[in-house]
Amino acid sequence: MGYEELKIEGRNAVLEALRSGKPIDKLYVLDGCQDGPIRTIVREAKKHDTILNFVDKERLDALSETKKHQGVIAMAAAYEYAEVEDILAAAEAKGEPPFIFLLDNIEDPHNLGAIIRTANLAGAHGVIIPKRRAVGLTATVAKTSAGAINYTPVAKVTNLTATIKELKERGIWFVCADMGGTEMYQLDLRGPIGLVIGNEGDGVSKLVRENCDFIASIPMKGDIDSLNASVAAGVLAYEIVRQRLS
């Protein structure tokens, strides 16, 4: 598997990629361009819920490697996304209660890569990320994951809150990492569990937090008040591992 995020340029190539169902993270289209092929591409992209960015010619020229972009460049994910069902099936195949990471708008590819690596090492069955305002499976993510991306399924969902609600109905409990919650050592984190990690700056969004069953805080003794998102994920994941083993 290649580590590069694939840039697909030119009208035919982009349309072909969309129609073949290749996962496209973002599409850059020349702003104001109204001709038939571009309209077809935009229509196709909307069908697949692809994030559309209308940009000027300078931006496209800067992004372009072939210099023959014809007004359209697609960023394809370097890796295939899984479905949420694949993650649940992986847990079932191992005869284990599901253990899933859910990431609320992680924007730094190094953090995402590190979290996927941690998820793999902690024995989690998969990672769920939202489509918008979050980084996808780029080359940097793949590299930082140190190969874990090949083994740990990552699913992309339109609405994280809706996904949490659906998974709750299937018996999964949700714990989110946040300041001012219950100290993680006081919580019972065994059984089917979803670990929710928030954005690097803002933490877990209000709506997502309200839908979690527990708020877990990591006890901190230092002079600074927060941990990097991937470190927080690691600390909490291993408390879940410890409880599962005990």
TIMIRO-977786 format. One record per residue (C-alpha): residue number from 1; chain; x, z, y. Coordinates in nm, 2 decimals, m for minus. Example, Ala and Ser with C-alpha at 12.3 -4.5 7.8 and 13.67 -1.06 7.14 Angstrom:
// TIMIRO-977786
{pos:1	unit:A	xx:1.23	zz:0.78	yy:m0.45}
{pos:2	unit:A	xx:1.37	zz:0.71	yy:m0.11}
***
This chain:
// TIMIRO-977786
{pos:1	unit:A	xx:0.00	zz:0.00	yy:0.00}
{pos:2	unit:A	xx:0.13	zz:m0.09	yy:0.34}
{pos:3	unit:A	xx:0.16	zz:0.17	yy:0.61}
{pos:4	unit:A	xx:0.09	zz:m0.06	yy:0.90}
{pos:5	unit:A	xx:m0.25	zz:m0.06	yy:1.08}
{pos:6	unit:A	xx:m0.35	zz:m0.41	yy:1.03}
{pos:7	unit:A	xx:m0.41	zz:m0.62	yy:1.34}
{pos:8	unit:A	xx:m0.64	zz:m0.91	yy:1.28}
{pos:9	unit:A	xx:m0.64	zz:m1.18	yy:1.55}
{pos:10	unit:A	xx:m0.84	zz:m1.49	yy:1.62}
{pos:11	unit:A	xx:m1.20	zz:m1.57	yy:1.58}
{pos:12	unit:A	xx:m1.21	zz:m1.70	yy:1.22}
{pos:13	unit:A	xx:m0.99	zz:m1.43	yy:1.08}
{pos:14	unit:A	xx:m1.19	zz:m1.15	yy:1.25}
{pos:15	unit:A	xx:m1.52	zz:m1.29	yy:1.14}
{pos:16	unit:A	xx:m1.39	zz:m1.33	yy:0.79}
{pos:17	unit:A	xx:m1.27	zz:m0.97	yy:0.78}
{pos:18	unit:A	xx:m1.60	zz:m0.83	yy:0.90}
{pos:19	unit:A	xx:m1.80	zz:m1.04	yy:0.66}
{pos:20	unit:A	xx:m1.58	zz:m0.94	yy:0.36}
{pos:21	unit:A	xx:m1.66	zz:m0.58	yy:0.44}
{pos:22	unit:A	xx:m1.30	zz:m0.48	yy:0.53}
{pos:23	unit:A	xx:m1.31	zz:m0.15	yy:0.71}
{pos:24	unit:A	xx:m1.25	zz:m0.23	yy:1.08}
{pos:25	unit:A	xx:m1.19	zz:0.08	yy:1.30}
{pos:26	unit:A	xx:m1.20	zz:m0.10	yy:1.64}
{pos:27	unit:A	xx:m1.27	zz:m0.44	yy:1.78}
{pos:28	unit:A	xx:m1.13	zz:m0.56	yy:2.12}
{pos:29	unit:A	xx:m1.33	zz:m0.84	yy:2.27}
{pos:30	unit:A	xx:m1.26	zz:m1.03	yy:2.59}
{pos:31	unit:A	xx:m1.51	zz:m0.89	yy:2.85}
{pos:32	unit:A	xx:m1.76	zz:m1.14	yy:2.97}
{pos:33	unit:A	xx:m1.69	zz:m1.40	yy:2.70}
{pos:34	unit:A	xx:m2.03	zz:m1.53	yy:2.60}
{pos:35	unit:A	xx:m1.96	zz:m1.83	yy:2.37}
{pos:36	unit:A	xx:m2.12	zz:m1.87	yy:2.02}
{pos:37	unit:A	xx:m1.83	zz:m1.75	yy:1.79}
{pos:38	unit:A	xx:m1.77	zz:m1.44	yy:2.00}
{pos:39	unit:A	xx:m2.14	zz:m1.35	yy:2.01}
{pos:40	unit:A	xx:m2.15	zz:m1.39	yy:1.63}
{pos:41	unit:A	xx:m1.85	zz:m1.16	yy:1.59}
{pos:42	unit:A	xx:m2.01	zz:m0.90	yy:1.82}
{pos:43	unit:A	xx:m2.34	zz:m0.92	yy:1.62}
{pos:44	unit:A	xx:m2.16	zz:m0.88	yy:1.29}
{pos:45	unit:A	xx:m1.95	zz:m0.58	yy:1.43}
{pos:46	unit:A	xx:m2.27	zz:m0.40	yy:1.54}
{pos:47	unit:A	xx:m2.42	zz:m0.45	yy:1.19}
{pos:48	unit:A	xx:m2.11	zz:m0.26	yy:1.05}
{pos:49	unit:A	xx:m2.12	zz:0.01	yy:1.32}
{pos:50	unit:A	xx:m1.77	zz:m0.10	yy:1.44}
{pos:51	unit:A	xx:m1.65	zz:0.05	yy:1.77}
{pos:52	unit:A	xx:m1.65	zz:m0.23	yy:2.03}
{pos:53	unit:A	xx:m1.42	zz:m0.23	yy:2.33}
{pos:54	unit:A	xx:m1.47	zz:m0.50	yy:2.59}
{pos:55	unit:A	xx:m1.14	zz:m0.55	yy:2.77}
{pos:56	unit:A	xx:m0.97	zz:m0.79	yy:3.01}
{pos:57	unit:A	xx:m0.73	zz:m1.06	yy:2.91}
{pos:58	unit:A	xx:m0.42	zz:m0.86	yy:3.01}
{pos:59	unit:A	xx:m0.52	zz:m0.59	yy:2.76}
{pos:60	unit:A	xx:m0.57	zz:m0.84	yy:2.48}
{pos:61	unit:A	xx:m0.24	zz:m1.02	yy:2.56}
{pos:62	unit:A	xx:m0.06	zz:m0.68	yy:2.55}
{pos:63	unit:A	xx:m0.22	zz:m0.59	yy:2.21}
{pos:64	unit:A	xx:m0.16	zz:m0.94	yy:2.06}
{pos:65	unit:A	xx:0.13	zz:m1.01	yy:1.83}
{pos:66	unit:A	xx:0.05	zz:m1.37	yy:1.75}
{pos:67	unit:A	xx:m0.04	zz:m1.46	yy:2.12}
{pos:68	unit:A	xx:m0.33	zz:m1.66	yy:1.97}
{pos:69	unit:A	xx:m0.60	zz:m1.40	yy:1.98}
{pos:70	unit:A	xx:m0.88	zz:m1.63	yy:2.12}
{pos:71	unit:A	xx:m1.04	zz:m1.34	yy:2.29}
{pos:72	unit:A	xx:m1.07	zz:m1.11	yy:1.99}
{pos:73	unit:A	xx:m0.85	zz:m0.86	yy:1.81}
{pos:74	unit:A	xx:m0.97	zz:m0.63	yy:1.53}
{pos:75	unit:A	xx:m0.79	zz:m0.31	yy:1.41}
{pos:76	unit:A	xx:m0.84	zz:m0.28	yy:1.04}
{pos:77	unit:A	xx:m0.79	zz:0.06	yy:0.87}
{pos:78	unit:A	xx:m0.46	zz:0.06	yy:0.68}
{pos:79	unit:A	xx:m0.66	zz:0.24	yy:0.40}
{pos:80	unit:A	xx:m1.00	zz:0.21	yy:0.24}
{pos:81	unit:A	xx:m1.25	zz:0.48	yy:0.33}
{pos:82	unit:A	xx:m1.43	zz:0.66	yy:0.05}
{pos:83	unit:A	xx:m1.80	zz:0.76	yy:0.05}
{pos:84	unit:A	xx:m1.91	zz:1.13	yy:0.06}
{pos:85	unit:A	xx:m2.05	zz:1.07	yy:m0.29}
{pos:86	unit:A	xx:m1.70	zz:0.98	yy:m0.41}
{pos:87	unit:A	xx:m1.57	zz:1.32	yy:m0.29}
{pos:88	unit:A	xx:m1.85	zz:1.51	yy:m0.47}
{pos:89	unit:A	xx:m1.78	zz:1.30	yy:m0.78}
{pos:90	unit:A	xx:m1.41	zz:1.39	yy:m0.77}
{pos:91	unit:A	xx:m1.51	zz:1.76	yy:m0.78}
{pos:92	unit:A	xx:m1.75	zz:1.71	yy:m1.06}
{pos:93	unit:A	xx:m1.49	zz:1.51	yy:m1.26}
{pos:94	unit:A	xx:m1.25	zz:1.81	yy:m1.23}
{pos:95	unit:A	xx:m1.53	zz:2.06	yy:m1.32}
{pos:96	unit:A	xx:m1.47	zz:2.24	yy:m0.99}
{pos:97	unit:A	xx:m1.70	zz:2.36	yy:m0.72}
{pos:98	unit:A	xx:m1.66	zz:2.11	yy:m0.43}
{pos:99	unit:A	xx:m1.40	zz:2.20	yy:m0.16}
{pos:100	unit:A	xx:m1.42	zz:1.96	yy:0.13}
{pos:101	unit:A	xx:m1.24	zz:1.94	yy:0.47}
{pos:102	unit:A	xx:m1.46	zz:1.83	yy:0.76}
{pos:103	unit:A	xx:m1.28	zz:1.74	yy:1.08}
{pos:104	unit:A	xx:m1.46	zz:1.76	yy:1.41}
{pos:105	unit:A	xx:m1.30	zz:1.50	yy:1.64}
{pos:106	unit:A	xx:m0.93	zz:1.53	yy:1.55}
{pos:107	unit:A	xx:m0.76	zz:1.29	yy:1.79}
{pos:108	unit:A	xx:m0.40	zz:1.32	yy:1.71}
{pos:109	unit:A	xx:m0.29	zz:1.10	yy:1.41}
{pos:110	unit:A	xx:m0.01	zz:1.35	yy:1.33}
{pos:111	unit:A	xx:m0.26	zz:1.63	yy:1.29}
{pos:112	unit:A	xx:m0.49	zz:1.41	yy:1.08}
{pos:113	unit:A	xx:m0.21	zz:1.31	yy:0.85}
{pos:114	unit:A	xx:m0.09	zz:1.67	yy:0.82}
{pos:115	unit:A	xx:m0.44	zz:1.79	yy:0.74}
{pos:116	unit:A	xx:m0.49	zz:1.53	yy:0.47}
{pos:117	unit:A	xx:m0.16	zz:1.64	yy:0.32}
{pos:118	unit:A	xx:m0.27	zz:2.00	yy:0.33}
{pos:119	unit:A	xx:m0.61	zz:1.91	yy:0.18}
{pos:120	unit:A	xx:m0.43	zz:1.74	yy:m0.11}
{pos:121	unit:A	xx:m0.19	zz:2.03	yy:m0.18}
{pos:122	unit:A	xx:m0.47	zz:2.29	yy:m0.16}
{pos:123	unit:A	xx:m0.67	zz:2.10	yy:m0.42}
{pos:124	unit:A	xx:m0.95	zz:1.99	yy:m0.18}
{pos:125	unit:A	xx:m1.16	zz:1.70	yy:m0.32}
{pos:126	unit:A	xx:m1.17	zz:1.51	yy:0.00}
{pos:127	unit:A	xx:m1.18	zz:1.49	yy:0.38}
{pos:128	unit:A	xx:m1.47	zz:1.38	yy:0.60}
{pos:129	unit:A	xx:m1.41	zz:1.25	yy:0.95}
{pos:130	unit:A	xx:m1.66	zz:1.12	yy:1.22}
{pos:131	unit:A	xx:m1.66	zz:0.76	yy:1.33}
{pos:132	unit:A	xx:m1.64	zz:0.82	yy:1.71}
{pos:133	unit:A	xx:m1.40	zz:1.00	yy:1.93}
{pos:134	unit:A	xx:m1.16	zz:1.06	yy:1.65}
{pos:135	unit:A	xx:m0.86	zz:0.90	yy:1.50}
{pos:136	unit:A	xx:m0.90	zz:0.68	yy:1.19}
{pos:137	unit:A	xx:m0.66	zz:0.61	yy:0.90}
{pos:138	unit:A	xx:m0.38	zz:0.45	yy:1.10}
{pos:139	unit:A	xx:m0.02	zz:0.39	yy:1.00}
{pos:140	unit:A	xx:0.09	zz:0.71	yy:1.16}
{pos:141	unit:A	xx:m0.17	zz:0.91	yy:0.97}
{pos:142	unit:A	xx:m0.05	zz:0.75	yy:0.65}
{pos:143	unit:A	xx:0.31	zz:0.83	yy:0.71}
{pos:144	unit:A	xx:0.24	zz:1.19	yy:0.82}
{pos:145	unit:A	xx:0.03	zz:1.25	yy:0.51}
{pos:146	unit:A	xx:0.34	zz:1.19	yy:0.30}
{pos:147	unit:A	xx:0.15	zz:0.98	yy:0.05}
{pos:148	unit:A	xx:m0.15	zz:1.22	yy:0.02}
{pos:149	unit:A	xx:m0.37	zz:0.95	yy:0.17}
{pos:150	unit:A	xx:m0.33	zz:0.76	yy:m0.17}
{pos:151	unit:A	xx:m0.48	zz:1.05	yy:m0.36}
{pos:152	unit:A	xx:m0.72	zz:1.24	yy:m0.13}
{pos:153	unit:A	xx:m1.04	zz:1.04	yy:m0.05}
{pos:154	unit:A	xx:m1.13	zz:1.03	yy:0.32}
{pos:155	unit:A	xx:m1.49	zz:0.94	yy:0.42}
{pos:156	unit:A	xx:m1.61	zz:0.84	yy:0.76}
{pos:157	unit:A	xx:m1.96	zz:0.94	yy:0.87}
{pos:158	unit:A	xx:m2.17	zz:0.85	yy:1.17}
{pos:159	unit:A	xx:m2.29	zz:1.21	yy:1.23}
{pos:160	unit:A	xx:m2.10	zz:1.52	yy:1.12}
{pos:161	unit:A	xx:m2.39	zz:1.75	yy:1.18}
{pos:162	unit:A	xx:m2.63	zz:1.54	yy:0.97}
{pos:163	unit:A	xx:m2.37	zz:1.52	yy:0.69}
{pos:164	unit:A	xx:m2.33	zz:1.91	yy:0.70}
{pos:165	unit:A	xx:m2.71	zz:1.94	yy:0.67}
{pos:166	unit:A	xx:m2.73	zz:1.70	yy:0.37}
{pos:167	unit:A	xx:m2.45	zz:1.88	yy:0.19}
{pos:168	unit:A	xx:m2.60	zz:2.22	yy:0.26}
{pos:169	unit:A	xx:m2.91	zz:2.10	yy:0.06}
{pos:170	unit:A	xx:m2.67	zz:2.03	yy:m0.22}
{pos:171	unit:A	xx:m2.55	zz:2.39	yy:m0.23}
{pos:172	unit:A	xx:m2.23	zz:2.37	yy:m0.02}
{pos:173	unit:A	xx:m2.16	zz:2.65	yy:0.23}
{pos:174	unit:A	xx:m1.98	zz:2.57	yy:0.55}
{pos:175	unit:A	xx:m1.71	zz:2.78	yy:0.72}
{pos:176	unit:A	xx:m1.56	zz:2.68	yy:1.06}
{pos:177	unit:A	xx:m1.24	zz:2.79	yy:1.21}
{pos:178	unit:A	xx:m1.30	zz:2.94	yy:1.55}
{pos:179	unit:A	xx:m1.19	zz:3.23	yy:1.77}
{pos:180	unit:A	xx:m1.43	zz:3.52	yy:1.79}
{pos:181	unit:A	xx:m1.56	zz:3.48	yy:1.43}
{pos:182	unit:A	xx:m1.53	zz:3.72	yy:1.14}
{pos:183	unit:A	xx:m1.17	zz:3.77	yy:1.02}
{pos:184	unit:A	xx:m1.12	zz:3.53	yy:0.73}
{pos:185	unit:A	xx:m1.02	zz:3.81	yy:0.49}
{pos:186	unit:A	xx:m1.37	zz:3.97	yy:0.53}
{pos:187	unit:A	xx:m1.55	zz:3.66	yy:0.42}
{pos:188	unit:A	xx:m1.64	zz:3.55	yy:0.07}
{pos:189	unit:A	xx:m1.52	zz:3.19	yy:0.06}
{pos:190	unit:A	xx:m1.56	zz:3.12	yy:m0.31}
{pos:191	unit:A	xx:m1.80	zz:2.86	yy:m0.46}
{pos:192	unit:A	xx:m1.88	zz:2.51	yy:m0.31}
{pos:193	unit:A	xx:m1.73	zz:2.51	yy:0.04}
{pos:194	unit:A	xx:m1.68	zz:2.29	yy:0.34}
{pos:195	unit:A	xx:m1.40	zz:2.39	yy:0.58}
{pos:196	unit:A	xx:m1.47	zz:2.27	yy:0.93}
{pos:197	unit:A	xx:m1.17	zz:2.22	yy:1.16}
{pos:198	unit:A	xx:m1.23	zz:2.15	yy:1.53}
{pos:199	unit:A	xx:m1.06	zz:1.93	yy:1.79}
{pos:200	unit:A	xx:m0.71	zz:2.02	yy:1.91}
{pos:201	unit:A	xx:m0.83	zz:2.13	yy:2.25}
{pos:202	unit:A	xx:m1.20	zz:2.21	yy:2.24}
{pos:203	unit:A	xx:m1.23	zz:2.35	yy:1.89}
{pos:204	unit:A	xx:m1.55	zz:2.29	yy:1.69}
{pos:205	unit:A	xx:m1.83	zz:2.14	yy:1.90}
{pos:206	unit:A	xx:m2.14	zz:2.36	yy:1.96}
{pos:207	unit:A	xx:m2.38	zz:2.17	yy:1.74}
{pos:208	unit:A	xx:m2.15	zz:2.16	yy:1.45}
{pos:209	unit:A	xx:m2.06	zz:2.53	yy:1.48}
{pos:210	unit:A	xx:m2.43	zz:2.62	yy:1.49}
{pos:211	unit:A	xx:m2.48	zz:2.45	yy:1.16}
{pos:212	unit:A	xx:m2.20	zz:2.64	yy:0.98}
{pos:213	unit:A	xx:m2.28	zz:2.94	yy:0.77}
{pos:214	unit:A	xx:m1.97	zz:3.14	yy:0.86}
{pos:215	unit:A	xx:m1.73	zz:3.14	yy:1.15}
{pos:216	unit:A	xx:m1.38	zz:3.24	yy:1.03}
{pos:217	unit:A	xx:m1.11	zz:3.37	yy:1.26}
{pos:218	unit:A	xx:m0.74	zz:3.38	yy:1.17}
{pos:219	unit:A	xx:m0.59	zz:3.72	yy:1.26}
{pos:220	unit:A	xx:m0.32	zz:3.66	yy:1.52}
{pos:221	unit:A	xx:m0.05	zz:3.90	yy:1.63}
{pos:222	unit:A	xx:0.15	zz:3.68	yy:1.87}
{pos:223	unit:A	xx:0.14	zz:3.63	yy:2.24}
{pos:224	unit:A	xx:m0.03	zz:3.29	yy:2.23}
{pos:225	unit:A	xx:m0.39	zz:3.26	yy:2.14}
{pos:226	unit:A	xx:m0.42	zz:2.94	yy:1.93}
{pos:227	unit:A	xx:m0.27	zz:2.76	yy:1.63}
{pos:228	unit:A	xx:m0.22	zz:2.39	yy:1.60}
{pos:229	unit:A	xx:m0.53	zz:2.23	yy:1.42}
{pos:230	unit:A	xx:m0.33	zz:2.13	yy:1.11}
{pos:231	unit:A	xx:m0.17	zz:2.48	yy:1.08}
{pos:232	unit:A	xx:m0.51	zz:2.65	yy:1.12}
{pos:233	unit:A	xx:m0.64	zz:2.42	yy:0.85}
{pos:234	unit:A	xx:m0.36	zz:2.52	yy:0.62}
{pos:235	unit:A	xx:m0.40	zz:2.89	yy:0.68}
{pos:236	unit:A	xx:m0.77	zz:2.89	yy:0.61}
{pos:237	unit:A	xx:m0.74	zz:2.64	yy:0.31}
{pos:238	unit:A	xx:m0.50	zz:2.88	yy:0.14}
{pos:239	unit:A	xx:m0.73	zz:3.18	yy:0.19}
{pos:240	unit:A	xx:m1.00	zz:2.97	yy:0.01}
{pos:241	unit:A	xx:m0.74	zz:2.88	yy:m0.26}
{pos:242	unit:A	xx:m0.65	zz:3.25	yy:m0.30}
{pos:243	unit:A	xx:m1.01	zz:3.36	yy:m0.33}
{pos:244	unit:A	xx:m1.08	zz:3.08	yy:m0.59}
{pos:245	unit:A	xx:m0.78	zz:3.20	yy:m0.80}
{pos:246	unit:A	xx:m0.87	zz:3.56	yy:m0.78}
***
